[in-house]
Amino acid sequence: ASLLEEFGVRLLTYDLPGFGESDPYPYRNLESSASDMLFLANALGVSDKFWVVGYSTGSVHAWAALRYIPGRLAGAAMFAPMVNPYDSLMNRGERYGTWEKWTRKRKFMYFLARRFPKFLSYFYRQSFLSGKHGQIDQWLALTLGRRVSDFLHYELSKDRALIEDPIYEEFWQRDVEESIRQGNAKPFVEEAVLQVSNWGFSLADLKLQKKQRGKGILNLIKFFLSGSEEEYTGFLGPIHIWQGMDDKVVPPSMTDFVHRVLPSAAVHKLPYE
């Protein structure tokens, strides 16, 4: 709180539909997600442009805001932002660099989300929806990596030191309990499907570029007579991305892909993080 106060930041956050105390919305998509942000901002009297913060898999909703409500946004701050791992714009190197970093279990979960999402409910009910909250490292095995080849890195990681802090342990337990208070796997499945299905837009749509004028002599005359300045399409505000170079959940190759598609985004690479 003191840090936010020092920088004059008003931080607003909310539970997605079906999480916490938010009502479920089975027909939600990324456009409705962006609309939710807009309605929330208006309801709270936020009249100025605001920034969106996207973290990891939650970044899909920040990307949606940049696409669907760009006129209300001042900018975006992204932390290891996830994109669709099946995005057709990825080249072979970016796709390989992303998928080869993931465990078999993570790959399998993405496969189910894309092809057989109903089966995800079973896995969720066996883990965080079971009501049995064990140690964090058990629940984050998919994130931290527990393969033999990862063992040394895992033991020495900063994540390991962090999750052994009792304060963080308490925060983790409260966070999980609040997110699953409705006891329903459906919103979790919906979120997983959103990640790997057609978003309804491409990251390339956010690229800042000059708007193409219509062809023909009439359009050329109209342009010179109006004396208008060059118009641009895409997101006009700043996009900042922070990427830990040791990240196993959102590999650096994913941010490299984003930077290739959105060259105007400022990428801050963090070694050994």
C-alpha positions as a printed NumPy array, in Angstrom:
array([[  0.   ,   0.   ,   0.   ],
       [  2.83 ,   2.414,   0.803],
       [  4.432,   1.798,  -2.589],
       [  1.178,   2.504,  -4.416],
       [  0.73 ,   5.66 ,  -2.38 ],
       [  4.279,   6.794,  -3.133],
       [  3.687,   6.568,  -6.875],
       [  0.121,   7.845,  -6.747],
       [ -1.396,   4.632,  -8.056],
       [ -5.029,   3.69 ,  -7.548],
       [ -5.121,  -0.086,  -8.001],
       [ -8.428,  -1.756,  -8.863],
       [ -8.914,  -5.495,  -9.222],
       [-11.883,  -7.827,  -9.407],
       [-12.881, -11.488,  -9.601],
       [-13.588, -12.892, -13.042],
       [-17.09 , -14.367, -13.56 ],
       [-17.532, -17.529, -11.48 ],
       [-14.511, -16.821,  -9.273],
       [-14.7  , -15.522,  -5.714],
       [-18.048, -13.826,  -5.257],
       [-18.585, -12.864,  -8.915],
       [-21.627, -14.363, -10.615],
       [-20.888, -16.934, -13.344],
       [-21.355, -15.898, -16.956],
       [-21.279, -19.017, -19.168],
       [-21.361, -17.025, -22.412],
       [-18.361, -14.888, -21.655],
       [-15.613, -14.299, -24.173],
       [-12.716, -11.896, -24.388],
       [-14.851,  -9.069, -25.734],
       [-17.229,  -9.366, -22.768],
       [-14.178,  -9.476, -20.485],
       [-13.005,  -6.117, -21.839],
       [-16.54 ,  -4.756, -21.441],
       [-16.51 ,  -5.837, -17.789],
       [-13.439,  -3.682, -17.196],
       [-15.118,  -0.733, -18.862],
       [-18.342,  -1.132, -16.871],
       [-16.381,  -1.482, -13.635],
       [-14.324,   1.632, -14.325],
       [-17.447,   3.646, -15.161],
       [-19.3  ,   2.372, -12.091],
       [-16.413,   3.466,  -9.867],
       [-16.254,   6.918, -11.421],
       [-12.981,   6.441, -13.305],
       [-13.353,   9.069, -16.015],
       [ -9.703,   9.344, -17.081],
       [ -7.84 ,   6.826, -19.16 ],
       [ -6.426,   3.977, -17.082],
       [ -3.677,   1.379, -17.348],
       [ -4.285,  -2.357, -17.413],
       [ -1.982,  -4.818, -15.69 ],
       [ -1.64 ,  -8.318, -17.103],
       [  0.11 , -11.079, -15.196],
       [  0.923, -14.52 , -16.643],
       [ -2.203, -16.318, -17.914],
       [ -4.394, -13.425, -16.773],
       [ -2.779, -11.296, -19.465],
       [ -5.271, -12.639, -21.983],
       [ -7.795, -10.199, -20.487],
       [ -5.333,  -7.301, -20.734],
       [ -4.746,  -8.157, -24.417],
       [ -8.535,  -8.129, -24.862],
       [ -8.767,  -4.665, -23.301],
       [ -6.118,  -3.359, -25.718],
       [ -8.185,  -4.718, -28.601],
       [-11.739,  -3.861, -27.571],
       [-11.526,  -0.708, -25.402],
       [ -8.291,   0.976, -26.588],
       [ -9.789,   4.467, -26.369],
       [-10.104,   4.183, -22.58 ],
       [ -6.595,   2.879, -21.939],
       [ -3.478,   4.907, -21.147],
       [ -1.17 ,   1.908, -21.434],
       [ -0.486,  -1.673, -20.418],
       [  1.994,  -3.243, -18.005],
       [  2.544,  -6.957, -18.647],
       [  4.435,  -9.428, -16.473],
       [  5.374, -12.653, -18.299],
       [  2.27 , -12.299, -20.471],
       [  0.761, -15.523, -21.772],
       [ -0.444, -15.752, -25.358],
       [ -2.245, -18.538, -27.184],
       [  0.395, -21.304, -27.573],
       [ -1.419, -22.408, -30.735],
       [ -1.236, -18.956, -32.331],
       [ -0.77 , -19.391, -36.083],
       [  1.522, -16.335, -36.208],
       [  4.222, -18.131, -34.201],
       [  7.165, -19.282, -36.281],
       [  8.738, -22.69 , -35.81 ],
       [ 11.474, -21.48 , -33.467],
       [  9.066, -19.585, -31.215],
       [  6.685, -22.53 , -31.044],
       [  9.47 , -24.987, -30.244],
       [ 11.044, -22.656, -27.675],
       [  7.693, -22.447, -25.908],
       [  6.514, -26.05 , -25.921],
       [  9.869, -27.669, -25.14 ],
       [ 10.045, -25.775, -21.827],
       [  6.814, -27.302, -20.545],
       [  6.345, -30.547, -18.624],
       [  4.336, -33.363, -20.178],
       [  1.539, -32.664, -17.737],
       [  1.281, -29.012, -18.753],
       [  1.277, -29.943, -22.449],
       [ -1.445, -32.495, -21.762],
       [ -3.578, -29.928, -19.925],
       [ -3.348, -27.507, -22.873],
       [ -4.253, -30.351, -25.229],
       [ -7.339, -31.166, -23.163],
       [ -8.345, -27.502, -22.976],
       [ -8.218, -27.278, -26.755],
       [ -9.717, -30.649, -27.697],
       [-11.567, -32.163, -24.721],
       [-12.182, -29.383, -22.166],
       [-14.846, -31.342, -20.235],
       [-12.134, -33.677, -18.958],
       [-10.409, -30.766, -17.215],
       [-13.09 , -30.772, -14.523],
       [-11.847, -34.127, -13.273],
       [ -8.255, -32.886, -12.916],
       [ -9.332, -29.685, -11.175],
       [-11.475, -31.61 ,  -8.696],
       [ -8.532, -33.852,  -7.915],
       [ -6.323, -30.866,  -7.114],
       [ -7.307, -27.403,  -5.907],
       [-11.067, -28.081,  -5.898],
       [-10.638, -31.151,  -3.688],
       [-10.665, -29.077,  -0.497],
       [ -7.329, -30.545,   0.561],
       [ -4.821, -27.747,   0.645],
       [ -1.332, -29.151,   0.982],
       [  2.016, -27.436,   0.81 ],
       [  2.484, -24.84 ,  -1.902],
       [  5.271, -26.746,  -3.615],
       [  2.878, -29.642,  -4.237],
       [  0.289, -27.391,  -5.818],
       [  2.862, -25.471,  -7.833],
       [  4.672, -28.564,  -9.105],
       [  3.35 , -27.751, -12.572],
       [  4.815, -24.263, -12.294],
       [  8.11 , -24.864, -10.533],
       [  8.902, -28.163, -12.256],
       [  9.71 , -31.344, -10.39 ],
       [ 11.498, -33.366, -13.056],
       [ 14.86 , -34.831, -12.099],
       [ 16.637, -32.553, -14.548],
       [ 15.016, -29.592, -12.832],
       [ 15.836, -30.684,  -9.303],
       [ 18.951, -28.59 ,  -8.759],
       [ 17.373, -25.512, -10.294],
       [ 14.246, -26.056,  -8.213],
       [ 16.177, -26.332,  -4.956],
       [ 18.109, -23.15 ,  -5.649],
       [ 15.303, -21.106,  -7.131],
       [ 14.035, -17.854,  -5.69 ],
       [ 10.547, -19.296,  -5.934],
       [ 11.547, -22.016,  -3.49 ],
       [ 12.788, -19.448,  -0.967],
       [  9.627, -17.408,  -1.376],
       [  7.119, -20.212,  -0.832],
       [  8.847, -21.277,   2.379],
       [  7.919, -17.921,   3.914],
       [  4.962, -18.46 ,   6.315],
       [  3.433, -15.136,   5.274],
       [  3.358, -16.248,   1.649],
       [  1.979, -19.653,   2.668],
       [ -0.94 , -17.968,   4.426],
       [ -1.547, -15.693,   1.458],
       [ -1.544, -18.669,  -0.906],
       [ -4.075, -20.621,   1.145],
       [ -6.431, -17.628,   1.433],
       [ -6.097, -16.909,  -2.273],
       [ -6.987, -20.479,  -3.267],
       [ -9.905, -20.661,  -0.833],
       [-11.367, -17.397,  -2.084],
       [-11.056, -18.308,  -5.757],
       [-12.856, -21.653,  -5.31 ],
       [-15.504, -20.512,  -2.814],
       [-18.293, -21.43 ,  -5.296],
       [-16.927, -24.97 ,  -5.621],
       [-17.547, -25.009,  -9.356],
       [-14.985, -26.162, -11.9  ],
       [-16.781, -24.599, -14.857],
       [-15.238, -21.079, -14.677],
       [-11.767, -22.638, -14.425],
       [-12.479, -24.702, -17.523],
       [-13.803, -21.62 , -19.319],
       [-10.596, -19.758, -18.498],
       [ -8.427, -22.598, -19.795],
       [-10.426, -22.785, -23.029],
       [-10.147, -19.02 , -23.554],
       [ -6.359, -19.324, -23.441],
       [ -6.056, -21.842, -26.276],
       [ -9.051, -21.14 , -28.516],
       [ -9.642, -18.459, -31.142],
       [ -9.468, -15.137, -29.288],
       [-11.547, -13.301, -31.863],
       [ -8.581, -11.095, -32.69 ],
       [ -4.873, -11.33 , -33.388],
       [ -2.003,  -9.632, -31.57 ],
       [ -1.128,  -8.219, -34.983],
       [ -4.338,  -6.143, -34.732],
       [ -2.688,  -4.211, -31.9  ],
       [  0.35 ,  -3.254, -33.971],
       [  0.761,   0.494, -34.36 ],
       [  0.742,   1.299, -38.067],
       [ -0.415,   3.965, -40.483],
       [ -3.988,   3.603, -41.62 ],
       [ -4.185,   2.679, -45.264],
       [ -5.879,   5.268, -47.452],
       [ -8.449,   4.138, -49.97 ],
       [ -7.141,   3.699, -53.477],
       [ -8.135,   5.892, -56.396],
       [ -7.825,   9.521, -57.433],
       [-10.901,  10.616, -55.44 ],
       [ -9.456,   9.358, -52.149],
       [ -6.131,  11.071, -52.938],
       [ -7.862,  14.395, -53.643],
       [ -9.957,  14.046, -50.485],
       [ -6.806,  13.467, -48.424],
       [ -5.031,  16.58 , -49.737],
       [ -8.103,  18.823, -49.478],
       [ -8.829,  17.781, -45.886],
       [ -5.243,  18.488, -44.832],
       [ -5.647,  15.781, -42.237],
       [ -2.725,  14.226, -40.446],
       [ -1.746,  10.6  , -40.885],
       [ -4.118,   8.287, -39.044],
       [ -2.935,   5.218, -37.188],
       [ -4.485,   1.891, -36.306],
       [ -3.647,  -0.463, -33.465],
       [ -3.009,   0.482, -29.847],
       [ -1.566,   3.981, -29.588],
       [ -0.406,   3.847, -25.959],
       [  2.718,   2.305, -24.42 ],
       [  3.007,  -1.429, -23.72 ],
       [  5.658,  -2.527, -21.22 ],
       [  6.571,  -6.185, -20.757],
       [  8.737,  -7.636, -17.98 ],
       [ 10.001, -11.171, -18.629],
       [ 12.011, -13.404, -16.317],
       [ 14.52 , -15.303, -18.426],
       [ 14.238, -18.453, -16.28 ],
       [ 10.448, -18.603, -16.473],
       [  9.16 , -22.139, -17.132],
       [  5.472, -21.226, -17.291],
       [  5.693, -18.384, -19.801],
       [  8.999, -19.068, -21.586],
       [ 10.994, -16.1  , -22.924],
       [ 10.319, -17.349, -26.46 ],
       [  6.698, -16.336, -25.953],
       [  7.708, -12.747, -25.183],
       [ 10.074, -12.837, -28.174],
       [  7.056, -13.721, -30.288],
       [  5.06 , -10.818, -28.848],
       [  7.929,  -8.406, -29.502],
       [  8.234,  -9.581, -33.101],
       [  4.531,  -9.02 , -33.713],
       [  4.411,  -5.797, -31.634],
       [  7.846,  -4.194, -32.145],
       [  6.77 ,  -0.968, -30.428],
       [  6.284,  -2.804, -27.098],
       [  9.076,  -2.147, -24.59 ],
       [ 10.458,  -5.484, -23.33 ],
       [ 12.427,  -5.6  , -20.075],
       [ 14.3  ,  -8.903, -19.764],
       [ 15.244,  -9.964, -16.242],
       [ 18.182, -12.425, -16.078],
       [ 18.036, -15.219, -13.448],
       [ 14.408, -14.395, -12.571]])
